[in-house]
Each structure stands twice: as C-alpha cells, then as structure tokens.
Amino acid sequence: MFTHSFLTYQSFYLLAFLTAIVVLILEGRKRHIPALPWFMLICTGFIFFMVGAKAASLTDHDWRTVSQFKPLNYSPGITVIGGILFSFVGLLLARYSLKLPWSILDAFAFTIPIGMCIQRFGCLQAGCCYGTASEVPWAITQKIDDHQILQSTVHPVQLYESIGCVLIVLLLLKMRNRFKAPVNFLFFSAMCYYVLRFCLDFFRDIHAYAFNVNYFAGLTSVQWLLFALIICSTVIISCREKFYTLKKDNPIHISRLRHIFFFVVLCLIVQAGSLWMNSVDRVIMFITLTPIVVILIMKTYSAVIIPPLRLAAFALIGCAVLLMSQTTVESRSVKNEVTETYNTISGGIMSGKINFEKELVTGGGTSCDGSSAPYTTSNLAFKEKYSSLGGGYARTWVRGEQSKLTAGLNLVASTFRETIEVDYNEFSSKKNTYFTANPYLTSDFKYIGFTAGMHLGNSSIIQYDDSEYAESMLTNSTFKPQFGIRAGRADGVYFAGHIYDNSIPLGLIPWQLGIGFGSKKIAGNSVELGVSAYSILYIAPTFVIKQNVVLKPYVGIGPGFNAALGESESSTGIVGAFSVSTIVGRKKR
C-alpha cells in the first residue's frame, strides 16, 4: 500500500526543480550561452511556472485576498498546465526584454518531461492526483491524507505519467535535430506532454484536481483545454516549419543596465508572487536569484574598480580565504588514465537549539447563560535542544583530474530534549536518544556531483507545527532518504542542495540549500553558505591541512527557515558543528 512516507511531496517538488536547474545549466554550457542572461531566463521561467501553477487554482476569495496584498493562510494546489502556459509567457517576455535569439528557448524542452517525471513520485506519496477505481493487477491502495484511505484500489496514474515522461525524453533525444524553426522543439516537447496528459486523464479521478472539474461531451474541462492546446501546438509547429527560412542568430549583446532593470522587475514579481508561495517555493526562488546577484556583483566590481586596484580590493574582501594558504594542498594535474584510491576516517560533534513561541487565544464566544465569555491569552513555548556524535569511514576512487567515486558509512548517536513551557513555566520535558547508520554513495565530476544514500535506525527531526493543538515539534522516523547535488565547479562557484545530506557524519538536517566558493589555487579549501531547515543562514567552510587532514566547522544562526518566514510569532536558534577527517592508505596506480 502506498501511503505518506519519508519521500514527501515537497522533497520531490524540490528535487524536480534542482534537476531541471542542472539540466538547464548543462544545456547553457553546451550552447555557449553567456551566464548572466541565461540565469535570468532560467529564473524567469521558474518564477512564472510557480506563479502560474498556483494562480490557476486560486478561488475568487483567494484572488480578493491577494489583490489586497495579504498572504494566503494556506498553500494552494498546483496546476501543471497553468505553470507551463505561464512559463511560456515569461520566457517570451524575457527573450524580448533581454534581446536573446529565439533558438535559446529550445534549451528548455527537456525540463518539462524530466521535472514531471520526478514530481509525480511526490504526488504518489502525498496522495494527490490519484486515479479512478480499478481492479487491474497493478492497482494500488491510495492514502490521500493522514486519516483517509480510498475504499477501492485505483490506477497508479502518477506512475503512468512518470513512465510516459521517460518515453517523451527518449523521443526528444531522437527528434532534437529534426526542426529547422527555433522554438519548435520546445513546442513539440509541450505538445507531447499535452497528449500524455489528455490520455491519462481518462484514468484520473475527477476529485483529484486542484480545482473543480466538470464533464462535457464525455471529456473533462481539463481534457478540452488540452485538446485545444494540442491543436494549437500542431498548427504552430507545422506553419513555422513550412514558412520559416533559416537565419543566423545575432550575437547576444550584454547590456548591464538592461539586465539590472530586468533583475529589479524579477524581484518585484517574486515579492508579489510570494503571497501564495510556501517555504519550498521561496527556497527555489532564492536558488534561482542567487547566481544572478553574484554575477551582477562580479560584473559591477569589474566595471567600477580600475584594473590595477582590483587585486588589492579583492584581497581586502577575501583576506580570510587567502589566509587559507597556510593549509595549502598542492594541486596536481592528473591525466585521465591515472587512478588514485584512498580511505577517509572521520568524526564530528554537533550541538544546537531552536526555540518556538506563540500566543494562544482561548475563550470568547457565548457562554451557556447567553453572556459573552472573555478571551484569555497564554504564551506557549517549545524549546528544542539537540546534540550528536558521529564517526564514518569512506573509500574513494579517483580517475582523471576531477572525477571520483566515494562509498561510505556513517554511524551517529544523537539526543533530543524538548521542553514545553506555558506562560514561561515548565509544563513538560522529555529526552530521547537515537542511533542511526548512514550508507551513502557520492559521484563527483568537474561540473556536477551527486550523493545518494539512506539513514537507517531511530531518529528525530525538528519540524515546526503551527497548529493550535500542537503537542510536540519532534517527528520520529526509522528511515530517511539522502539526496545531494552540486552544480558548478568545486574549485569555483557552485550551487548545492541537500536533503538529509550532511557533509559531516552528524545528526540529520532535513534540507540545506546554498552557494559555495572553492579555491582554484588552494585545492580542497572552500566555503558554503545558505539556508537550512534549522537555520536562516549557515556557513560551512572546509580547510585542508598537510594534504591528509580536513577540518569542517559548521555554524548556523537564526531559527528554522519555516519559522523565519513568519509562521512562528517568535523564534530563535543556533547550531554549531565540527568534524575532522583524515586520509589514509593513499595509493596511485
């Protein structure tokens, strides 16, 4: 039976966007697209997709609330078709504003099926977008929330769509060079998805949509919309292929003022759209906007600082990084045919605390005798303290200059103490101890890296609950997935995403998203900063000493990210960690 499990909807939602970002970065490098306009185009497409996916499911009351610039008190559903259509509008506006060639839009063709292939696994776990009742051998029992299970088995329509998206990717690989008119490849990708959705909606329950759906002439209103989109896409592709004459793309002109103005507009759209965005949506917006900020700062720095003083100015800003030269590890140019192996033994400690406070209002209304009952207020506080001690062993195989595979195992012991206070007086307190094992596999390449693994054993996660009757902020689990991704050079600027993926053998942090800066001259040294579930800002530098010793301090400040977004009336938090790793048994072959 498929139920709510550790693979939550939000985890797959985030993973789908991170995968799409990686695909687009690789496409941009393959097409030699300048970084600044390319990241602006990516950011525009993602923002318009998120806005469109939610806007299509808003009710009249929601629109009145948003029009008054008030945030919604819930996270609305997602409509993929609305997201795709809005993203098309955003991409066209960005292309026109940034004076980009039409052919650049075809790089987005693979993001639709790849993103939806991953996302539908989240839908399966969350119990949304489920199928109609069925007795086929592969039918599943679907749990749609924590307290309700569908009475009959249903079609696993979410899996049908994931499989269909894989087939679309294979078709796109075969067709990518068959179109002579630019943008037709993107239109063809969208049309394939429209056809897939049109067919699968025959097996989808009418109550499994984010908005009210009605039947007309045997088809749902969504299917009629998809049918119209299929016809329009077919006509557009056919006419463009028939009448288009090959033209050479004009070179991309970099205009700093135009890019700054467009960035300001993007920020305004993000601010307006955040009224109905949840914390994961805001994190995705943060990820897409961050590289634009970094590139704009770098270009402004180069334009303002005269060349003879650039090095001195950079030294003043980055003196802390330059001081890492005391722990230099020599960079070695290793040819692809050389293979090196080594073992890593690591250990670390972590400690932190998060406090949540909110005001509860009780009473009011009318009492039994008809008189008005008074309102009473009380202060409710959850104080979470946690610590962990861990150790790990890993084996690494290095092939070439920047390609390596690591298999490892971490063992962690952790304690959580939760104290509940009412009106600043202790109401209850409990302490639990947990032990977990974490096998994992990491694959690192020059421009990208992946980590996959799992956490086995009892563990506890601090998860903010803003409901009125919350009894605890701790969620226990016996199994958690581990995902990690790095996009960009490890010795340059890169973007990192972690889901239960910690760089040191310590307690579980549900997610972390950040940007890292590695040193090209000082191999192995880097610093990563970003946001996490337990901190509004974390800083995680890496120092390499004497080639074989690696130090990794970690500092996180502020409350959990969800609480910092305003869900908690008052919250504070801090976390600190430190790990030491030593490399032994280094061998070259």
N, C-alpha and C positions, 0 to 999 in steps of 0.2 A: 504493500500500500504506500503510495506517495503522500507524504504529509509535510508540514512545515519542518525543516531540518536546519542543520548548520549552514547549508548553502542558501542564504536568504536572497530574497528578490533584489534588495539593494546591492548586495555583493555582486551579483551577476550584472545588474544595471551599470555599476561602476566598472566592472571588468570589460563589458562591451564597449564602453566609451574609451577606456585605456587602450584596448586592442585596436580600435578604429584610429586613435591618435598615432599609434605606432605604424599602422599601415599607411596612413597619410604622410608621415614623416619619411618613410622609405620611398613612397611614390614621388614625393617632392625632390628627394636626392636623385632619384633615377631620372627625373625630368629636368634637373638642374634649375629648379625654381629658387629665386632669392628667398632667404629665410623670413624676412620681415613681412612682405606681402603674403607669403604662403601661410604663415601662422595667423595672420589677420583673417585670411579666407577660411582657414580651419575653424578659428574661433567664431566667426560669423555663422558658419554652417551649423555648428553645435548649438550655439545660443538660440538661433531661430528654430532649430529642431525641438529643443526643450520647451521653448515658449509655445510653439505650435502644437506639440503633443499634448500639452496641458490645457491650452486655450480652447481646443475643440471639445473638451469635456466639461467646461465650466457651465454652471447653471445661470439663470437670469439673476438670482440673488448673489452669486459669486461675482458676476460682472459689475453689479452695483457696488459691491464691497471694494473691488479692485479699482473702480473708477473714482472712488473716494480716497485712493492711496492708502487703504487699510489692508494689512496682511490677512490671508485666509487662516482660519483656525484649524484647518486640516489640509492634507496633501491630496490634491485632486488626482483622478485617474489619468492614464496616458493613452493617447490615440496615435498609433504609429503613422497612419496615413496623414493625419494633420501635421505631424512632425516633418514628414518627408516633403509635403507641399510647402510648408513654411520655410524649410531649409532651402528649397529651390529658389524661393523669393529672396532669401537672404544672400545666397550665392550670386544671384544675378545682380543684386544691388551692390554687393562688394566688388564684383568684377567690373561693373561700370564705374564705381567710385575710385577704384584703385588703378583703372586703366590696364587691366590684365587681359591677355589673349583668351579667346573662347576655349581653346583646347585645354586650358589648365583645369577646367571643370570636370573633364573626364577622369581625373585622378580620384574623384570621389565615388566612382562606380562601385568599387568593391566594398565600400563601407556599409552599404545598405544590407546586403545578404550576410556579411560577416558579423556585423553588430546584432542583427536579429537572430542569427543562429545561436549566439551566446545568450542573448536576452531571454529567449523563450525557455531556456532551462530555469531561469529565475521565475518565470511565470508558472512553470510546472511546480516548483517548490512552494510558491506563495499561494497557489490555489486559484489563480485568476486565469481568464481566457480559456476556460475548460471546454471540453467537447460535449456533444449530445450523448444521451444514454445509448449504450451498445452492449452486446453480448459477444463480440468478437473475442478470439482467444487472447489478444494482446490488450484488451480493455483494462483500465485501471480504476481503483477506488480513489476518488479525489477528495481530499480535505480542503475546504475553502476558507476556513478560519480555525481559530483555536478550539471552537466549541461545536462546529457543524461539519458533518460529513455528508456528501451526496448519497442518497439512498441506493442508487444503482451505479453500476460501473459505467464508465464513459470512454469515449475515444480520447487517446492521448494526443489531442490536436496540437499541443505545444511541441511535442516531439516530431509530429508530421512536418510542422513548419521548419524546425531546425534541420531536418533531413532535406527538405526542399531547398533551403538556403544553401546547403552544401552543393547541391546539384546546380544551383544558379551560379555559384562561384566557379565550378568546373566549366559551365557554359561560357561564362565571361572570359575565362582564360583562353578558350578556343576562338572567341569572337573579337578579342580586343583590338585586332588589327584589320578588321573587315569593314569598318566605317570610314568613309572619307570626310564626312562633315563633322566638325568638332561638336561636342556636347551630345551627339547621338549615342555614344557609348554609355553615357550617364542615363539618358532617356531609356535606353534599352534595358539597363540594369533595373531601373524603377519599374518598367513595364513588366519585366519578368516577375518581380515581387508582387505587382498588382494581380497578375494571372494566378500566382500561387495562392494569394490571399482569397481571391474570388472562388477558387476551387475548394479551399479548406474551410471557408465559412459555411459550406453545406454541412460540415461536421461540427460546427461550433454552436454551443448553446446560446440562445438569444438573450439570456440573462447574464452572459459572461462578457458584456461590453462595458466600457466606462461611461456610457450614456444610453438613453432609451433608444431602442432599435425596433422598427416596425416592419412587417411584411407587406409587399406589394407585388402582385402578379407572380407569386411564388419565390421572389427574391427579397432579401433584406435590403433596407435602405443603404447599408454599407456596400452590399454587392452591386447595387445600381450605381453608386458612386465609383466603385472600382471598374465597373463595365465602361462607364463614361471615360475614365482615365485611360483605360486600355485603348479605346478607340482614338482618343486624342493623341496618345503617345504613338500609336501606329501611323496616324496621318502625319504627324510632325516628322517622324523619322523618315518616312517614305518621301515626303516632299523635299526635305533637306538633302537627302541622298540623291534625288533626281536633279535638283536645280543647283546644287552647290558646286562652285568651281574652286579648285584648290588655290589657296592663298598662303603666302609665307607669313607666319606670325611676326608681328612687330616686337622688337626687344622690349623687355619690361623696364619701364622708367621708374626709378626710385625718387620719389618726391617726399622729403621729410615732413613738410608742412601738411601735405595731404594725408600722410599716414598718421600724424599726430591728431589731426582733426577727426579722422575716421576712428581712431582709438577712443577719443572722447565720446563719440557717438555710441560706440560699443559699450562703454562704461554706463552711459545713460540707459541703454536698453537693458543691461544687466540689472541696474538698480530698479527699473520698472518691473522687469520680469521676476525679480526676487520676491515679489509679494505673494506669489503662489508656488515658489520653489521650496523644496525641502533641503535638508543639510547636504545630501549627496549631490543634488543639482548645483548647490553653491560651491561645493568642492570641485566639481567638474569645470564650472566657470572659472574658479581660481586657477586650475591647472592650465586652461587654455589662454588665460590672460597673462599669466606669469612670464612665459617666454617673450611675449610682445613687450612687456615692461623692461625685461632685461636687455633686449636688442635695442629698444629706443634709448635706454640709458647709455649703452655702449656707443651707439652712433652719435648721440649728443655729446658724450665725453670726447670722442674723436674730433668732432666739429668745433668744440669750444676750446679745448686745451691745445695749445700750439705744439707741434711735434717735439721740439727739444725738451719740453717740460712734461710730456705725457708719462714717461717712465717715473719721474720723480713724484708726480701726482698719484700714480698708481701705487707706488711704494708706500706713500703715506696712508692710503686707504687699506692696502693689503699687507701691512707690515707683519701682522700676526701670521699670515700664511707664509710669508717669506722666511720667518724665523724657523719654520719647519726644516730649513736646510741643515739644522743640527742633527736631524734624524734622516738624512738622505739615504735612499737606496738607489744604487746605480741602475740607470735604465739600460736595458740590454736589447739590442736589435737581434732578435732570433728569427732565423729563417723558418719558413713554413714546415720544412722537413724535420726540424729539431723537436723532440718531445721531452718534457720535463715532468717529473712526478714529485710530490711531497705530501707529508701529513701535517695536519694542524690540530693542536690540542689547545682548548680554550676554556676559560672560566670567567664568571662575572657575578655581580651583585646588582640588585635594583631595589629602590625604595621610593614610595610616593604616597600622596594622599590627595583626595578630592572631597570637597565639602559642598553639599547642595542644601539650599534653604529656600523655603517658600512659605507664603502666608495662606492659611486655611480659613475660610469664612464659613461658619455654620449658623444654623438658626434661620430666622426670618420667616416669612410667610404668615399663615394664620393659625393660631392655636385652637384647641378644642372648643373653648368658650367664645370663639369669634374675635378675640383680640389679636393684635399684631404681636408676633413673637420677636424679640430683639435679636440682632445679629451679634455674633461673637467671633473674635479672631484669635488665632493662635499661630505661633511660629513652629514650623516643623523642619528639622534639620537631619540630614543623613551625612554622617562623617565616615568616609571610607579610607582606611589605611591598608597598604599592601607592601609586601616585600618578597623577594625571591632570590634564590641562589642556584646557579646552574653551571654545568660543565658540558663540553662537547668534544667530539672527535670527527675529523673530516679527512677525506682522501681526495687529492686534486691531480688531474691530468692536464698538462699544458701542451698545446700543439700550435706552433706558429707564434707570432708576436703577441696577439691579443685574443686568443681563443682557448678557453679552458672549461673543463667539466669537473664539478665537485659533488661528491656524495658524502653526506654526513649524518650524524645523530647527536641530538642534544638531550640532556636529562635535566629537568628543572623541578625544584621543590619551592613552593610558594605558600604564603599565608595571607589571608584577608581578614581584617577586623572591621566590622560595621557597627557603628554606634548611632542610635536614633535618639534625638533629643526633642522634647516638646516644651516650648517656652523656656529653652535654654537649660532644662533639667533632663538628665539622662533617663530615658524611658526603657531602653533595652540595649544589649550589647552581645555580639556573638563573634566567635573567631573560628576559622576553618583553615585546615592545612591540606594542600593538594600536591600531587606528584604527576608529572606528565613526561612522556617521551616524544621526541620530535625528529623523525626521519625526514630527510629532505634531499633534493637534487637541484643543483644550480648549473646553468649553462650560460657562459659569458662569451660574447663576441665583441667585435670592435665597436659597433654602434648600438648594440642591443643586448640585453641579458634577461634571463627568465629564472624564476625559482618556483618549485612546486613541492609540496610536502603535506604533512598532516601532524596534528597534535593528538596523541592518544593518552587517555587517563583522565582523572578528575581535574577540572579547572574551573575558575570563576572569572566572569567578565563584569566590569562595572558598566552598566547600561542605564542611562538616565530615563526615568519613568515619570512623566509629568501628570499622570492621572491622580485624581483626588484621593483615591484609596490605596495608593502605592504602599506596600509593606516592606519593600527592600529594593535596593539598587543593584543587587548582585544577581547574575544569571549563571546558573551552573551548567556545565556541559561535560560530556565524556569524549567528544570528538569534534575537532575543528579543522577546516581546510587551511592550507597555506599557499598563498599566491604572491609572487613578487615580479616586478617588471622594471627594467631600466631602459630608457630611450635616450640615446646620445652617448658620446664617448665618455668612458670612465675617467679619462685624463683631461676632460674638458668640461663643458656644461651639459648636464644630463637631467632628466626628469625621472623620478622614482615613485612607484606606487607599491604599497604593501598591504596585504590583507592577512592578518595573523602571521606576518612575516617579519621577524626581528633580525637585525644584523648581528645580534649577540645572543648567546644562549640564556635568555632571561624569560620572565613571565610574559603572558600574552598581551599584546596591544592590538585591539581589533583591526585598526587600519591606520595607515600613515601615508601622507602624500606630500612630496617635497621636491625641491630642486637642489641639485648638487653641483659642486665646483671642484674638479680634480686638477692636480698639478701635472703638467707635462714634463717639467724639469725635475720634479721630486716625485719619483714613481711611488705610487701607493698612498700618498697623502691626499686627503680630500676633506670637504666639509659639506654636510647636507642639512638643509633647514626646510621646515614646512609645518603642516598642521597634522594633528592626530586625534584619535578618539579621546585621549586623556589629556591633551594639551592643545591650546590655541596656537602655540609656537614651540617647536622643538629644534634643537641644534645638536647635530651628531657628527663631530669631526673624527678623522682617522689619522693616527700618527704611526709611522713605521720606524722602528729603531734597529739599527745594526742588521738590517736585511731580514732577520728572522723573528722579530718581536713586533706585534701590532697592538697598539693601545686604542681603545674606542670608548671615550666618555660620551655620555648622553644626558642632555638636560632638557626638560620640558616645563614650560611655565603656563599659567592660566588654567582655567577649568577645562573640562571636556568640551569638544567642539560644538556638540549639540546644545549644551548648556550656554555656551558663549553666544550662540545665535539668538538668545533671548528666551529659550524655553524654561530656564531656571531664573527665578527672581533675584537670587544672589548665589554666587558660586565662586569658589577659589580652588586652585590646585597647583601641585608641583610634583615633578618626578625627576629622579636622578639615577643614573646607572653608570657602571664602569666595568669593562671587560678587558682581559689580557689574553692574547693568542700567541702561541709560539710555533714556529715551523720547524719540523724535524724530518730527518730522513730524506733530504732533498737529493734527487738523482737526475742526471741528464743522460739521455740516450741518443 
